[in-house]
Amino acid sequence: MNRNEILNQLSNVFREELDNEEITLTAETTANDVEEWDSLSHIQLIVAVEKAFGIRFTSSEIQSWNNVGEMADSIAGKL
């Protein structure tokens, strides 16, 4: 699965979890760019992403991300 495929699947997860069909993620997207993405929804998003991709993140991985691209890179490294 390449980075664009991961971003597309992430966009679908975010749309579902945040109940916003207009979300389109890019590698540069941050929580500040998505109105519904707050600290509580962040936890829900992580759980949903782990489930969607069949992977688990460490807390240090999650804390190291500055944008969606870095999340996608972590996912790619686990697939």
N, C-alpha and C positions, 0 to 999 in steps of 0.2 A: 504494500500500500504506500503510495507516494504522498508527499506533503499536501498536495492539492486535494487528494481523496480524503486525507485525514481532516483537513480544514472543512471540507463539505460535510463530513459526518459530524464534526464538532458543531457546525452551524445548526444541523438538525437537532442535536442534543440540546443546545442552548435555546432554540426556538421552543422545543417541547417543555423544558424545565422552567423557562422564564415566561412562557405563554405569550410569545411575541413572534409572529410569523415573518416579521420584517427584518429580523436579525440576520446579517450576513457578516461573517467573521473574516478578517484578514490576518496575516501573520503579525501585523502591528496593532491589532485591536487590544485594548486594555479594559479593565472594569470601568474606568471613567468614561468610556465610549458607549457603554450599554446601560441605559437608565435603570433597568431592573436588576442589574448585577451588583448586589451589595454583599456585606460580609456573611449574612445568613444564607443567601442564595449561592454564594461561592462554595459552601460546604455541600449543598445539594448538587451543584454542578459537578464537583469533583466525584462524588459518589456515582452520579449518572454517567459520567465519562468513563470511569473505571468499569462500570457494568457494560456499557456499550462496546468497549474495546476488549473486555475480558482481561484487564490488567489491574495492578495495584500500584499506587504511588507512595513514596515515603514522604514524611512531613518535610524533610529538608528539600526534596525535589519541588514540592508545592510552593514552599517559601521562596525558592530561587527564581520562579517565573516572573518576568516583567511584562509579558504579553502572551497572546494566544500562540504565536509562533514558537515560543519556548515550550509551551505546553505540548504543541504538536511534535516538536523534536523529542520530547520525553516519551511520548506515545510511540513514535517511530522506533525509538531505541528499544522498546519492549515488545514490539511485534515481530 
